[in-house]
């Protein structure tokens, strides 16, 4: 089979999955890689003649550009069709941010998934006044991350900084991620979790981090 035939077959498989409401994302987070996912979600929400009951986004990504990640996250949050996210292989940095944005109760990790949570990296150059101006965007981006973690996990700002966004990288197993409310389920039977979500029979996920009020939270 020629290289062109292989590429055509891959495109055919990808399109068939999208037609069925499934998208497999295995790439770095960039404007180029986010665009087709955003278009897919927008199409299913606004142009599809028959709305699907659920969209499935499978993620294996080491991260990338945080601005592009939030572009997708905002579109996911605006979707009227529930979006189930499945993390597999490795979800790190921006890949984790996207995974957590899945519909509550429908965020699934496969048992052997590696999870990395850490502060974002920033690199810039320019004259002094330009660097001072950039500090504002740095602070805004940091706040966006904190707010996203708070919304997705229910943890306080203090506990997010302590357990999920400290100065060092935080690697987690699937079980640890579930205890921190990063995911809702661990396993590979995605259909089973969908049916339980719709029936309302899912057990509550216990937190291992008890939030205590801080000045910023009051």
C-alpha positions in Angstrom: 0.0 0.0 0.0 1.4 3.4 -1.0 1.9 6.3 1.4 -0.9 8.2 -0.3 -3.3 5.2 0.0 -2.4 5.0 3.7 -3.1 8.7 4.2 -6.4 8.4 2.4 -7.4 5.4 4.6 -6.5 7.3 7.7 -8.7 10.3 6.6 -11.5 7.9 5.8 -11.3 6.3 9.3 -11.2 9.8 10.9 -14.2 11.0 9.0 -16.2 7.8 9.8 -15.5 8.4 13.5 -16.5 12.0 13.3 -19.7 11.1 11.5 -20.4 8.7 14.5 -19.7 11.5 17.0 -16.2 10.5 17.9 -12.9 12.4 17.6 -9.5 11.0 18.4 -7.0 13.7 19.3 -3.3 12.5 19.5 -1.2 15.5 18.9 0.3 18.6 20.4 -2.1 21.5 21.2 -1.8 24.2 18.5 -4.0 26.4 16.4 -3.7 23.8 13.6 -4.7 20.8 15.8 -7.5 22.7 17.7 -9.3 24.0 14.6 -10.8 20.7 13.3 -12.0 19.8 16.8 -13.7 23.2 17.2 -15.3 22.9 13.8 -16.5 19.4 14.6 -18.2 20.6 17.9 -19.7 23.6 16.2 -21.1 21.5 13.3 -22.7 19.0 15.7 -24.3 21.8 17.7 -25.5 24.1 15.0 -25.5 22.4 11.6 -26.2 18.7 12.1 -29.7 17.8 11.0 -30.0 15.3 13.8 -28.3 16.2 17.1 -26.3 13.4 18.7 -27.0 12.5 22.3 -23.3 12.8 23.1 -19.9 13.5 21.5 -16.9 11.5 22.4 -13.4 13.2 22.5 -10.5 10.9 23.1 -7.3 12.6 24.2 -3.7 11.6 24.2 -1.6 14.8 24.3 1.5 16.1 25.9 0.2 19.6 25.8 1.1 22.7 23.9 -0.2 26.3 23.5 -2.4 27.3 26.4 -4.3 30.0 24.4 -5.3 27.5 21.8 -6.3 25.0 24.5 -8.7 27.6 26.0 -10.1 28.4 22.6 -11.3 24.7 22.5 -12.3 24.7 26.1 -14.6 27.7 25.6 -16.3 26.0 22.7 -16.7 22.8 24.7 -18.3 24.7 27.5 -20.8 26.3 25.1 -21.8 23.0 23.6 -25.4 22.0 24.2 -24.5 18.4 23.3 -22.7 16.6 26.2 -19.1 16.0 25.5 -17.5 12.9 27.0 -13.8 13.0 27.3 -11.6 9.9 27.5 -7.9 10.3 28.5 -5.6 7.6 27.4 -1.8 7.1 27.1 -0.7 10.5 28.5 -2.6 13.7 29.1 -0.3 16.4 30.2 -0.4 20.2 30.7 -2.9 21.6 28.1 -4.0 18.0 27.3 -5.2 17.7 30.9 -7.0 21.1 30.7 -8.9 19.9 27.7 -9.7 16.6 29.3 -11.1 18.2 32.4 -13.4 20.4 30.3 -15.6 17.3 29.5 -19.1 17.2 30.8 -19.2 16.4 34.5 -19.9 12.7 35.0 -18.5 11.8 31.6 -14.8 12.3 32.1 -13.1 8.9 31.9 -9.5 7.8 32.3 -8.2 4.5 31.0 -6.4 2.6 33.8 -2.8 3.1 32.3 -3.1 6.8 31.6 -0.3 9.1 32.8 -1.5 12.5 34.0 0.7 15.6 34.4 -0.5 18.8 36.0 1.9 21.8 36.2 2.2 25.5 36.0 2.4 26.9 32.4 5.7 28.0 30.9 6.2 31.4 29.5 8.9 32.8 27.3 9.1 36.3 25.8 11.6 39.0 24.9 11.5 42.7 24.1 12.2 46.1 25.7 11.6 46.7 29.4 8.2 48.4 28.9 7.0 45.6 26.6 8.0 43.0 29.2 6.1 44.9 32.0 3.1 44.9 29.7 3.3 41.2 29.2 3.2 40.6 32.9 -0.5 41.4 32.8 -1.2 38.6 30.4 0.9 36.3 32.5 -1.3 37.0 35.5 -4.5 36.7 33.5 -3.4 33.3 32.1 -2.6 32.1 35.6 -6.0 33.2 36.8 -7.7 31.4 33.9 -5.9 28.2 34.9 -6.9 28.5 38.5 -10.6 29.2 37.6 -10.6 26.3 35.2 -9.2 23.9 37.8 -11.7 25.2 40.4 -14.7 24.8 38.1 -13.6 21.3 37.0 -12.5 19.8 40.4 -14.4 21.9 43.0 -11.2 22.5 44.9 -10.3 25.8 46.5 -7.6 28.1 45.1 -5.3 27.2 48.0 -5.6 23.5 47.4 -5.2 23.8 43.7 -1.9 25.6 44.2 -0.8 23.1 46.8 -1.8 19.8 45.2 -2.2 20.4 41.4 -0.2 23.5 40.5 2.8 23.7 42.9 6.2 24.8 41.7 7.2 21.3 40.6 5.5 18.9 38.1 2.7 16.7 39.5 2.4 13.3 38.0 -0.7 11.3 38.9 -2.0 7.8 38.3 -5.6 7.4 37.2 -6.7 6.5 40.7 -5.0 9.6 42.2 -6.6 11.8 39.5 -10.0 10.4 40.4 -9.5 11.1 44.1 -8.7 14.7 43.2 -11.9 15.0 41.1 -10.0 15.4 37.8 -12.0 12.5 36.3 -15.3 10.8 37.1 -14.5 7.2 36.1 -11.7 4.8 35.4 -12.2 2.1 32.8 -12.7 1.4 29.1 -16.5 0.7 28.9 -17.5 4.1 27.7 -21.0 3.1 26.7 -21.7 1.8 30.2 -20.7 5.1 31.8 -22.9 7.0 29.3 -26.0 4.9 30.3 -25.3 5.4 34.0 -24.8 9.1 33.6 -28.2 9.4 32.0 -29.9 7.2 34.6 -28.4 9.3 37.5 -27.1 6.2 39.2 -23.5 7.3 39.4 -22.0 7.3 42.9 -20.6 10.6 44.3 -16.8 10.9 44.0 -15.3 11.4 47.4 -12.7 14.2 47.7 -9.3 13.5 49.4 -8.7 17.3 49.6 -11.0 19.0 52.1 -11.4 22.6 51.1 -10.8 25.2 53.8 -11.8 28.8 53.4 -9.1 31.2 52.6 -9.2 35.0 52.3 -9.4 34.8 48.6 -12.3 32.3 48.7 -14.5 34.2 51.1 
